[in-house]
């Protein structure tokens, strides 16, 4: 891929993004209803302040889940070539799982897997 192709793709991305925003500004009628600016959570009207802090443990739990979930994406390419490569591929995936297991042990030790 040469620099011209990259420039064309970048310009196309900018044109499509700006074009979508421009079309929505031109053809969609805006609303100034004060109810539109209110916080909406599951159909229940909010009482009191809507700005509240969540414990960081929820975010840690979600991040650990996301990391291990994304790592599963690497199993598909491995599974497609494991028969062709043979034992070296099996050893590689064992090393990969060992590293993941070390990450799991670390997260467990730090308490990131405890649901609060």
Secondary structure as the mmCIF struct_conf table of DSSP 4:
data_model
#
loop_
_struct_conf.conf_type_id
_struct_conf.id
_struct_conf.beg_label_comp_id
_struct_conf.beg_label_asym_id
_struct_conf.beg_label_seq_id
_struct_conf.end_label_comp_id
_struct_conf.end_label_asym_id
_struct_conf.end_label_seq_id
HELX_RH_AL_P HELX_RH_AL_P1 UNK A 3 UNK A 27
BEND BEND1 UNK A 28 UNK A 28
HELX_LH_PP_P HELX_LH_PP_P1 UNK A 29 UNK A 30
HELX_RH_3T_P HELX_RH_3T_P1 UNK A 34 UNK A 37
BEND BEND2 UNK A 38 UNK A 38
STRN STRN1 UNK A 41 UNK A 41
TURN_TY1_P TURN_TY1_P1 UNK A 42 UNK A 43
STRN STRN2 UNK A 44 UNK A 44
HELX_LH_PP_P HELX_LH_PP_P2 UNK A 45 UNK A 46
BEND BEND3 UNK A 48 UNK A 48
BEND BEND4 UNK A 50 UNK A 50
HELX_LH_PP_P HELX_LH_PP_P3 UNK A 53 UNK A 55
HELX_RH_AL_P HELX_RH_AL_P2 UNK A 56 UNK A 71
TURN_TY1_P TURN_TY1_P2 UNK A 72 UNK A 72
HELX_RH_AL_P HELX_RH_AL_P3 UNK A 73 UNK A 85
TURN_TY1_P TURN_TY1_P3 UNK A 86 UNK A 86
HELX_RH_AL_P HELX_RH_AL_P4 UNK A 87 UNK A 110
TURN_TY1_P TURN_TY1_P4 UNK A 111 UNK A 113
#
